[in-house]
Every structure is written in structure tokens, then in C-alpha cells.
Amino acid sequence: MKFKAVKGTRDFYPDRMALRNYLAETWRKVSLRNGFVEFDGPVLEYLDLFSVKSGDEIASQLFSFTDRGGRALAMRPEITPTLARMVNAQINALPRPIKWFSLPRLFRAENPQKGRLREFFQWNIDIIGSDSVLADAECIFTAIDCLREMGLSAEDVVVRIGSRPLTVAALRLAGVNDSAMETALAALDKRPKVSPDAFAEMAVAAGIPANSLDKLCEFQDAKNLSAVTASLGGADADSAAEIAKLESLMGYLDNMGVGDYCKLDLRIVRGLAYYTGIVYEVFDAAGDLRAVAGGGRYDNLLKLFGGPEVGATGFGMGDAVLEILLAEKGKLPDLSAGLDCFVIDGDGNLLDKVLEAVGRLRRGGTAADFSAKRQNVGKQLKEANRRNARYAIILRADGIGVKNLATGEQTGVPIGEFLENPSAYMI
Ligand code: HAM
């Protein structure tokens, strides 16, 4: 019987694993230098945690089951609800604002396609306990800090920034009542992904009056904040406050030196239902791929889960689209990890010396290996090359040869001297 990996999952063979580790290490490094500390939660949660406020789309993509005790469980499709649950449980003990990051393994029963899998990793950055736009700016800065660290410039990626409250205001103006708001927002979120006709059909089905679609599109396509104000027919006090927040945000991002990565774009609505404020998604500049990251403010989620009213904001960045983007831009680093050295039995009867040398090298922190097969020097050298070793250490009864495998250069050294300080011979 032959088995295949489950649809939408990946096998991490060593070269793939090296890439996964590179992403995780970079995410971790950037998080720490931006002042975030790491947390994690369980892969399994009660189903309700995700059906309450993540929205219909994610609810329809849950891997869920009933356990033997009759409990309805789900494999986490995102970590934000877990974060809200965990913070609520210790809300009085945690000094705020809380700056946490996580690298969860997530599961969504999506139709697998380019950049969309059923099992993937996501970097999450969240600040809880701050209502200030500065917190949104910090999260966006951290996302850009990571992309820049990975070699992506403002010519490669763009952060598109929108506003949930302004979008809600535009929908109210269009005659959408509050009971239809969630479905109307979900329809608007889909607009950049479908044809104008398909959008119109979807929008009307979601409760948006057909005769207000042009006006809504004008609002979403506004290129600057005065055009936004104009498309809202002159903003009321609440909308003016939201516009001021966007203005502050752009100013902060400019101050932090990443303004060139950011663009106002009110077509960004976000697919998840819990967002309440500034929202954003990161895309490749050419717009060929799905979003690399998405996030925003979700000030009601903790309260909805039985906690206090606290401001919260953050984003998630997925590994799948990021990997495609880095490959397309030629920014995948060379991750072919090799050994420092490969120890070779040059006489065919020096296994005890080989083991002694390998043992001493490894104990001293040098990555060393040897051939378990008794074979001639040529074959052992071949194996050293195949294993990407930088040096071959060829042991003979009368001394050793240290061979640089990149240049072919070889130096003779007495064995005792070499083992005393091997790094002096492997620069
Ligand atoms: P999301 O937009 O659902 O947000 O996901 C964020 C990113 O995760 C996406 O932009 C994409 O790169 C990646 N992603 C999502 N689904 C898949 C999939 N099926 N396969 C591969 N990658 C995927 C959230 O998850 C929010 N919880 C983010 C957040 C954190 N908001 C506030 N804090």
C-alpha cells in the first residue's frame, strides 16, 4: 500500500525545512528587536472560539470534530481568538500594553491553490491594551522591518491601508442597515478579487442597493484623504476622527522611515468579522499574488470573549505566499548547510584515529562527520563533497592533510597539533 501526504499539507524535506527555519528565525529576530515576546497556545480549541466572531468564511473552513466526550473541537485556523482567550484569562496580572508574537501552525480546509494551503505557518504580531494609532503604526513597521530584512524593498511590496469604520460609514450612507453590515463588508472585501459584474451581483445579494454601487466604488477608489471625505459627502464627526487617525498613522510611518512602503487603499476591508478600525494587507507590488499579510484593529474581541474593553491590534503573515514572493524576487538565501569538515581514513586501517578526531572535533563545537563504510580515499572525498563539507581532514599514520574542498589547497599538519586547535586550519 502506498500513502500520499494529505491534500494541502507539505512534507518538509531538509532543504524545505531549512527554508522554514530561515523564515521562523527571521520572524523571531525581527519580533524581538521590535520589543515583542513570544507566546503559543494549543492547536485544538473549542469550536465556539472560532464560530463566535471570526466570520462565516473562516467558520466554513474549519477542520472540526466531536471528541469521545462529545465536545465540539476545532484545529486552529488562526491564533487571534486564542490570544484573546489567553490574555483575558490573565488580564489583571499582565502589564499593558502587551506586545506578543507567535509562529503558529494553522489549519484551514481551503481549496488548495497557489499560496493557499490546508496547513501553514503564520507569524503573528499583536499589541493589546493600547487605543493609540501608534500601536497600529508599530505593528505595520514591524511587518515592513521583516520584509526589508528579507531583502524586499518598497518596489517589491506594498502595505495597503484601509479603515473599517469609514467603510461602514460609506455603507450606511449607501443605505445598508446594520443587520446587513457584516455580509455587505464581506462582499466589499471580495471586490478586488472578482470581476465588476460578479461583484455587483454579490453586493446586491449582500443587501447593498444597486443604485449606490458606483458611489461605494468611488469611496473605495479614493486616492487620498480629501477624496475620501468628499466621497462621504463631507465627513461627520466620527468619520473625521477616523480620517485623522489615518493621517496620523501615515505620519508615524513616515517618521519611522517606512512611509514609502505604505499606501492608502480603502478597498482593503479584511475577511474576518472582528476588525473595528484601521485595517491593512501586504501585497507584492505587481499585485499578482494573494496577500502576504493582513491585520488591523480589533477592539471588541476581548470583551466579546467575556473580558474587559481593551484596544487590540495586530497582523498575521503567512509562510506560503512569502516563500513564493521571495523566490520570484530572487531573495531566497543560500541555505545549503554543510559540515565544517569530513574526516577521512587515508590508510584504510585508522578507524580508531578517525573516531578520536571526530569525537574531539564535535566536542569542541566543529561540525564533523566521517564515512561509516570502509572505502578508499577517492570515495570518501566524494562523500565529503556531497555532504558540502568545507574541509577534508585526511588522516594518515604519519600525519594529516587538511584539504580546502573549495580551492583544492592542502596543508600537512601533525595530528596532535591539528586536534589542539582545528579551527586554526579551517578558516
Ligand atoms: P488572515 O488574513 O486570515 O488573518 O491571514 C493572514 C495571512 O495568513 C494571509 O495574508 C496569508 O498570507 C496567510 N494565510 C491565510 N490563509 C492561508 C492559507 N490557507 N494558506 C496559506 N496561507 C494563508 C488572520 O489570520 C488574522 N488572525 C491576522 C491577525 C492577527 N489579525 C490581528 N492579529
Residues whose N, C-alpha, C, O or C-beta is under 5 A from the ligand:
A	BS01	HAM	E78 I79 T80 R108 E110 G115 R116 L117 F120 Q122 N124 I125 A291 V292 A293 G294 G295 G296 G314 F315 G316 M317 G318 A320 V321
